Amino acid sequence: MTRLPLNQNTIAILVDRFYEAVRANTEIGPVFNAAVENWSEHKQLLSSFWCSVALGTGTYRGFPMAVHRQHPIKATHFDQWLTLWRTTCTDVLEDSAAARMIEYAERIGRSLRYGLGLCGRVGARPLGIPIVSG
């Protein structure tokens, strides 16, 4: 397949392929499959999200942090998600577009991890709140 430039159509292709890989993944597939009732709608929503992030379309209306807080997400799930995202971006997009989308995902992932208290450092306390023992 010819790798594609970044535009709304290729983001839709990227999101479709990525979430098909997610659904089939043994580690994160069960988390997503339990959370997503309508995959077609979910893919449209996430295409809108990524178009807003990467192209500035402003079409996404949602609250990613609130949505993610509702699910049993672990730090390892982020690692697997990013691995699949990197692979899919590299397979679908031209080099510069893939690098850009990967960078966006890494930044968003760091923000979500922090917001969910999944800081990733050994011994880190969620949200930096000290634990006081009495």
ZIHU-V735955 format. One record per helix or strand. SS is the DSSP state (h for helix, s for strand). FROM is the first residue (numbers start at 1). LEN is the number of residues. If there is no record, write none. Layout:
# ZIHU-V735955
SS & FROM & LEN
SS & FROM & LEN
This chain:
# ZIHU-V735955
s & 4 & 1
h & 8 & 17
h & 29 & 7
h & 39 & 17
h & 64 & 6
h & 75 & 18
s & 93 & 1
h & 95 & 21
h & 126 & 3
